[in-house]
Amino acid sequence: MPKPGLLLVDDDPLIRETLGLVFSNEFDVRSAASRPEAVSLISQPGFLPALALVDLGLPPDTHHADEGFRLIVELKALRPDLQILALSGQTGEQQARHARTLGAIDFIAKPAEPGKIRALLFQALNWRSADAVIAPQVFVDGLLGCSASMEKLRRQVYQFASAPFPVLICGESGSGKEAVAQALHAASPRANAPCLALNCAALSESLIEATLFGHAKGAFTGAQTAKAGYFEEAGEGTLFLDEIGDLPLGLQAKLLRVLENGDFQRLGETQGRHSHARIVAATNRDLRSLARSGAFRSDLYHRLSVLNIETPALRELGEDRLLLLKHFLTRYADQLHCAPFRLDDAASRDWLRYSFPGNVRELRNITIRLLAKYPGQQVSSAELREELDMDFAEPGNTANVSGIQQKLANSRDFKLDQWLAEQEQAFIQAALQLANGSMSQAAKLLGLNRTTLYSRLSGQTQRDGKADVP
């Protein structure tokens, strides 16, 4: 059997030499003295390490952990299944917690006996082979990134992880709300208990009720045996309710009761039961507006939103979009057994300029399509744009200028004001659809305040009622 690969990253040559010698009998050890050297090493086709031992204090500033944290993120992007153990001479709990947030499975304070490190490495190998979720994929898929928005999101996750109160996660579709819920669970004292998820928009009212609360034998047609619901099966763990805004009003009262005192009953039973699960809910709708209109119970809204987390849209994450591209490229190239594609300079600029209205879900799907079409090839801007929703005119784009010239030449009654008004309304309607009718979210998408958006809509209504005067 070949030895498992171990990437050892430390700026101290004596530590690299000592640990490399100690572990050489059990592992195929490769060492690096800096973040760029480690990234270059792990990117080589012939080196597929199972484990990485990373010193957080790396050059250029070995007294701070920023470079080590950055390396953890990059390693997880390049090798999602890599088990990372962080080493540091600074033993602060905050530093250890942040390393785990980024994807490290353990934190080892220096100095550490080689025997202790060896034991932790073999433990990590056992976790990896058993597919145990010690460093959940959420730290790669949902919370991957170095941007200020992602750092803020991580801070909120760790601020709220240990609290027993409900958490409401808001954000656009595809922005990773379920990943944030899993991160909350993984970082909490409940991490060893179950984390169950239910999409409230995917099931009928009767099925949601039976799934949440369970049922007695004969409670309804087809209920041949008694069955526990998610509130029982979650035990001391977490119950994630996605698309909570679509929960039928009839079930909202029952959910409120569980949130208030933990009490519930299975369908068809009178026996009272008690839930100890923590509730985490998510929505892409404006629950406050729904509550004001009576479409959602206001008392349930206030009970769910004790703690709030807003997941950032992908367009707010800057160069994290390239990091996510690398992550999905690595994952799906391995699955498809093909070489990853490369974006040329112009395509990379388009990638960073594109707004990704479908967020991470859209980015992942675009990556898969490009990988299927151009394995091992360089993707041009034109080839990339075939996959993007970039039909609107952009300054300096000669192809669009040519199209506009053709439109002007072929149109006898073209009116610029009318065309601009149509484009404005098209963007407003697209934003409203993305925001599921939420004026606040739509205004945010358009870079407007809500008052301005109302004004633009009312102005269009007035124009529609008047004849066009040339």
C-alpha positions in Angstrom: 0.0 0.0 0.0 1.4 3.5 -0.9 2.0 5.8 2.0 -0.6 8.6 2.5 0.7 12.0 1.5 1.5 14.6 4.1 2.0 18.3 3.2 4.2 20.0 5.9 4.2 23.8 5.9 6.5 25.6 8.3 8.9 28.5 7.9 11.4 26.9 10.4 13.8 24.6 8.5 14.6 22.7 11.7 11.0 21.8 12.4 10.5 20.8 8.7 13.6 18.6 8.8 12.7 17.0 12.2 9.0 16.3 11.5 9.8 15.1 8.0 12.3 12.6 9.4 10.0 11.5 12.2 7.0 10.9 9.9 8.8 9.6 6.8 8.2 5.9 7.7 4.4 6.3 7.8 3.8 9.2 5.3 5.0 10.5 1.9 6.1 13.9 3.3 6.6 17.0 1.2 7.5 20.3 2.9 7.1 23.9 2.1 8.4 27.1 3.8 5.7 29.6 2.7 2.2 29.9 1.4 3.1 30.3 -2.3 5.5 27.3 -2.1 2.8 25.1 -0.5 0.2 26.1 -3.1 2.6 25.4 -5.9 3.5 22.0 -4.4 -0.1 20.8 -3.9 -1.0 22.0 -7.5 1.4 19.5 -9.0 -0.4 16.6 -10.7 1.6 13.8 -9.0 1.1 15.0 -5.4 -2.3 14.2 -3.8 -1.8 14.5 -0.1 -4.5 13.2 2.3 -3.2 15.5 5.2 -1.6 18.9 5.7 0.2 20.2 8.8 0.2 24.0 8.5 2.0 26.5 10.7 -0.2 29.6 10.9 2.8 31.9 11.4 4.2 32.1 7.9 6.2 34.8 6.1 6.2 37.6 5.4 4.8 38.2 9.0 5.5 35.2 11.1 4.1 36.9 14.2 0.5 36.9 12.8 -1.7 34.1 11.5 -3.1 35.9 8.4 -0.9 34.1 5.9 -1.7 30.7 7.5 -5.4 31.4 7.5 -5.2 32.4 3.8 -3.3 29.1 3.0 -6.0 27.0 4.7 -8.6 28.6 2.5 -6.5 28.1 -0.7 -5.7 24.5 0.2 -9.4 23.6 0.8 -10.3 25.3 -2.5 -7.7 23.2 -4.4 -8.2 19.9 -2.4 -11.7 19.9 -0.7 -11.0 16.5 0.9 -7.7 17.5 2.4 -7.6 17.1 6.2 -5.7 20.1 7.6 -4.2 20.4 11.1 -3.1 23.9 12.1 0.0 24.5 14.2 0.7 27.7 16.1 2.9 29.1 18.9 0.0 31.4 19.8 -2.6 29.4 21.7 -5.5 31.9 21.7 -9.0 30.3 21.5 -10.0 32.8 18.9 -7.2 31.8 16.6 -8.0 28.1 17.0 -11.7 28.8 16.4 -11.0 30.8 13.2 -8.7 28.1 11.9 -11.5 25.5 12.3 -14.0 27.9 10.7 -11.8 28.1 7.6 -11.7 24.3 7.4 -8.9 23.0 9.7 -10.0 19.9 11.6 -7.8 20.5 14.6 -5.5 23.0 16.2 -2.2 22.0 17.8 -0.3 24.4 20.1 3.4 24.6 19.8 5.6 23.1 21.1 4.0 19.7 20.6 5.5 16.3 21.0 5.8 14.4 17.6 4.0 11.5 19.2 0.9 13.7 19.8 1.0 15.0 16.3 1.4 11.5 14.9 -1.7 10.4 16.8 -3.7 13.3 15.5 -2.6 12.6 11.9 -3.7 9.0 12.1 -7.0 10.1 13.7 -7.5 12.4 10.8 -6.8 9.6 8.4 -9.5 7.5 10.1 -12.0 10.4 9.9 -11.2 10.8 6.2 -11.6 7.1 5.3 -14.8 6.9 7.2 -16.2 10.0 5.6 -16.9 11.5 9.0 -17.8 15.2 8.8 -15.2 16.6 11.1 -14.5 19.5 8.8 -17.8 19.8 7.0 -18.0 20.7 3.3 -19.8 23.8 4.3 -16.5 25.3 5.2 -15.5 24.8 1.5 -18.7 25.2 -0.4 -20.7 27.8 1.5 -18.1 29.7 3.5 -15.2 29.7 1.2 -13.6 33.1 0.6 -11.4 35.8 1.9 -13.6 38.9 1.2 -14.8 41.2 4.0 -18.3 39.9 3.5 -17.3 36.3 4.1 -15.2 37.3 7.1 -18.3 39.1 8.5 -20.4 36.0 7.9 -17.9 33.7 9.6 -17.8 36.1 12.6 -21.6 36.0 12.9 -21.7 32.2 12.6 -19.3 31.9 15.5 -21.0 34.6 17.6 -24.3 32.7 17.3 -23.2 29.1 17.2 -23.3 28.4 20.9 -26.5 30.3 21.7 -29.6 28.2 22.2 -31.9 30.7 20.4 -33.4 30.4 17.0 -31.6 31.9 14.0 -33.2 33.4 10.9 -30.9 33.3 7.8 -32.0 35.7 5.0 -30.5 36.0 1.5 -31.1 35.4 -2.1 -31.7 32.0 -3.7 -28.5 30.1 -4.2 -26.4 32.3 -1.8 -25.7 29.4 0.6 -28.2 29.7 3.4 -28.2 25.9 4.1 -24.4 25.9 4.1 -24.6 28.7 6.8 -27.1 26.6 8.8 -24.7 23.6 8.7 -21.8 25.8 9.7 -23.8 27.0 12.7 -24.5 23.4 13.7 -20.9 22.3 13.1 -19.5 25.1 15.3 -22.0 24.6 18.1 -21.9 22.3 21.1 -24.6 20.3 19.3 -22.2 19.3 16.5 -22.2 15.6 17.4 -26.0 15.5 17.3 -28.1 15.2 14.1 -28.6 18.2 11.8 -31.9 17.7 9.8 -33.2 19.8 7.0 -36.7 20.3 5.6 -37.7 22.5 2.6 -41.0 24.0 3.5 -41.8 24.8 -0.1 -41.2 21.3 -1.4 -43.9 19.4 0.4 -47.7 19.6 0.9 -49.0 20.9 4.2 -50.0 17.4 5.4 -46.6 15.9 4.5 -44.7 18.8 6.3 -46.8 18.3 9.4 -46.2 14.5 9.5 -42.5 15.0 8.7 -42.0 17.6 11.5 -44.2 16.1 14.2 -44.4 12.4 13.4 -47.5 10.3 13.4 -49.2 7.4 15.2 -50.2 4.2 13.4 -53.4 4.7 11.4 -53.2 8.5 11.8 -53.9 8.8 8.0 -54.2 6.6 5.0 -50.9 4.7 4.5 -49.7 5.3 8.1 -49.1 1.6 8.7 -46.7 2.1 11.6 -45.9 4.9 14.0 -43.1 7.2 13.0 -41.1 9.8 14.8 -40.8 13.3 13.2 -37.9 15.6 12.8 -38.4 17.3 16.1 -37.8 13.9 17.8 -35.1 12.6 15.5 -33.1 15.8 15.8 -32.7 15.1 19.5 -30.3 17.7 21.0 -29.2 18.7 17.5 -30.4 21.3 14.9 -33.5 21.4 12.8 -33.1 23.5 9.6 -36.3 24.8 8.1 -35.6 26.2 4.6 -38.0 28.5 2.8 -39.8 29.2 6.0 -41.8 31.9 4.3 -43.7 29.2 2.5 -44.8 27.3 5.7 -48.6 27.1 5.6 -50.4 29.4 8.1 -52.0 26.4 9.8 -48.6 24.9 10.7 -47.1 28.3 11.8 -49.1 28.2 15.1 -47.9 24.7 15.8 -44.3 25.7 15.1 -44.7 28.7 17.3 -45.8 26.5 20.2 -42.7 24.3 19.8 -40.4 27.4 19.7 -42.0 28.8 22.9 -42.0 25.7 25.1 -40.8 22.7 23.1 -44.1 20.9 23.4 -45.8 19.1 20.5 -47.8 16.0 19.6 -47.5 13.4 16.9 -50.4 13.3 14.4 -53.1 11.0 15.8 -51.8 11.1 19.4 -52.8 12.9 22.5 -49.5 12.2 24.3 -47.4 15.3 24.8 -43.8 15.2 23.7 -40.9 17.6 24.1 -38.3 18.8 21.6 -34.8 19.9 22.6 -33.7 20.8 19.0 -32.5 24.2 18.0 -34.4 25.8 15.2 -32.6 27.5 12.3 -34.8 28.9 9.6 -34.0 30.4 6.2 -35.9 32.5 3.6 -35.3 34.5 0.5 -38.5 36.5 1.1 -39.1 39.6 3.2 -40.8 38.0 6.3 -41.3 41.4 7.9 -43.4 42.5 4.9 -45.2 39.2 4.8 -46.0 39.6 8.6 -47.4 43.1 8.0 -49.6 41.8 5.3 -50.9 38.9 7.3 -49.3 36.3 5.0 -47.0 35.2 7.9 -47.6 35.2 11.6 -45.9 38.2 13.2 -45.5 36.4 16.5 -43.7 33.6 14.7 -41.5 36.0 12.8 -40.4 37.7 16.0 -39.7 34.4 17.6 -37.7 33.1 14.7 -35.6 36.3 14.3 -34.1 36.5 17.7 -30.7 36.2 15.9 -30.4 37.2 12.2 -27.8 36.4 9.6 -27.7 37.9 6.1 -25.9 35.7 3.5 -24.1 38.0 1.0 -24.9 37.8 -2.7 -22.1 36.4 -4.9 -21.7 39.8 -6.7 -20.6 41.3 -3.3 -17.7 38.8 -2.9 -15.2 40.2 -5.3 -12.3 37.8 -6.1 -13.9 35.1 -4.0 -15.7 34.3 -7.3 -12.4 33.1 -8.7 -11.7 31.1 -5.6 -15.1 29.4 -5.9 -14.3 28.7 -9.6 -11.1 26.9 -8.6 -12.9 24.9 -5.9 -15.7 23.6 -8.2 -13.1 23.0 -11.0 -11.1 20.8 -8.8 -14.1 18.9 -7.5 -15.8 18.2 -10.8 -12.7 17.7 -12.8 -11.9 14.8 -10.4 -15.4 13.4 -10.8 -15.3 13.6 -14.6 -11.7 12.4 -14.7 -10.7 15.3 -17.0 -8.3 18.2 -16.9 -9.7 21.6 -15.7 -10.2 24.4 -18.2 -8.5 27.8 -17.9 -10.0 31.3 -18.4 -8.0 33.7 -20.6 -7.4 37.2 -19.3 -10.5 38.7 -20.9 -12.7 35.8 -19.7 -11.4 36.2 -16.2 -12.4 39.9 -16.3 -15.8 39.0 -17.5 -16.1 36.4 -14.7 -15.4 39.1 -12.1 -17.7 41.6 -13.8 -20.6 39.2 -14.0 -23.2 39.6 -11.3 -24.2 35.9 -11.0 -27.9 36.5 -10.3 -28.3 32.8 -9.3 -25.3 33.1 -6.9 -23.2 30.1 -6.0 -25.6 27.7 -7.5 -25.3 29.4 -10.9 -21.5 29.7 -10.6 -21.3 25.9 -10.0 -23.6 25.1 -12.9 -21.6 27.4 -15.3 -18.4 25.7 -14.1 -19.8 22.2 -14.9 -21.0 23.3 -18.3 -17.7 24.8 -19.3 -15.8 21.8 -17.9 -18.0 19.5 -20.1 -17.4 21.6 -23.2 -13.8 22.6 -22.8 -11.9 20.1 -20.7 -8.2 21.0 -20.5 -8.7 23.9 -22.8 -8.4 27.7 -22.5 -11.8 29.4 -22.5 -12.1 32.7 -24.3 -14.4 35.6 -23.4 -16.7 34.8 -26.3 -17.0 31.2 -25.2 -17.7 32.2 -21.6 -20.3 34.8 -22.5 -22.3 32.0 -24.2 -22.9 30.7 -20.7 -23.6 34.1 -19.0 -26.7 36.2 -19.0 -24.9 39.3 -20.4 -27.1 40.4 -23.2 -27.3 44.0 -22.0 -25.1 46.7 -23.6 -21.7 47.3 -21.9 -19.5 50.4 -22.5 -16.6 49.7 -24.9 -18.1 46.5 -26.2 -17.8 46.8 -30.0 -20.2 43.9 -30.6 -22.9 45.7 -28.8 -22.1 49.0 -30.5 -22.5 47.3 -33.8 -25.8 45.9 -32.8 -27.0 49.3 -31.7 -25.9 50.8 -35.0 -27.9 48.2 -36.8 -31.0 48.8 -34.7 -30.8 52.6 -35.4 -30.4 52.0 -39.1 -33.4 49.7 -39.4 -35.8 51.6 -37.1 -37.8 54.5 -38.5 -39.4 55.6 -35.2 -36.7 54.9 -32.7 -37.1 57.0 -29.5 -34.2 56.8 -27.1 -36.3 57.9 -24.0 -38.8 55.1 -24.7 -36.0 52.5 -25.2 -34.3 53.6 -22.0 -37.6 53.4 -20.1 -38.2 49.9 -21.4 -34.7 48.8 -20.3 -35.2 50.3 -16.9 -38.5 48.5 -16.4 -36.9 45.2 -17.6 -34.2 45.5 -15.0 -36.8 46.5 -12.3 -39.0 43.5 -13.1 -36.0 41.2 -13.2 -34.9 42.4 -9.8 -38.4 42.0 -8.4 -38.6 38.4 -9.6 -35.2 37.6 -8.1 -36.3 39.2 -4.9 -39.6 37.3 -4.9 -41.5 40.6 -4.8 -39.6 42.2 -2.0 -39.2 45.9 -2.7 -36.3 46.2 -0.3 -34.3 43.3 -1.8 -35.1 44.6 -5.4 -33.9 48.1 -4.5 -30.7 46.6 -3.1 -30.1 44.6 -6.3 -30.6 47.7 -8.4 -28.4 49.9 -6.3 -31.4 52.2 -5.4 -33.1 53.1 -2.2 -36.6 51.8 -1.8 -38.2 55.3 -2.2 -36.5 55.8 -5.5 -37.7 52.3 -6.7 -41.3 53.2 -5.7 -40.9 56.5 -7.6 -39.7 54.7 -10.8 -42.5 52.2 -10.6 -45.2 54.9 -10.1 -43.7 57.0 -12.8 -44.0 54.1 -15.2 -47.6 53.5 -14.2 -48.4 57.2 -15.0 -46.6 57.0 -18.3 -48.5 53.9 -19.3 -51.8 55.8 -18.8 -50.8 58.6 -21.2 -50.5 58.7 -24.9 -47.0 59.1 -26.3 -46.6 62.7 -27.6 -43.8 63.1 -30.1 
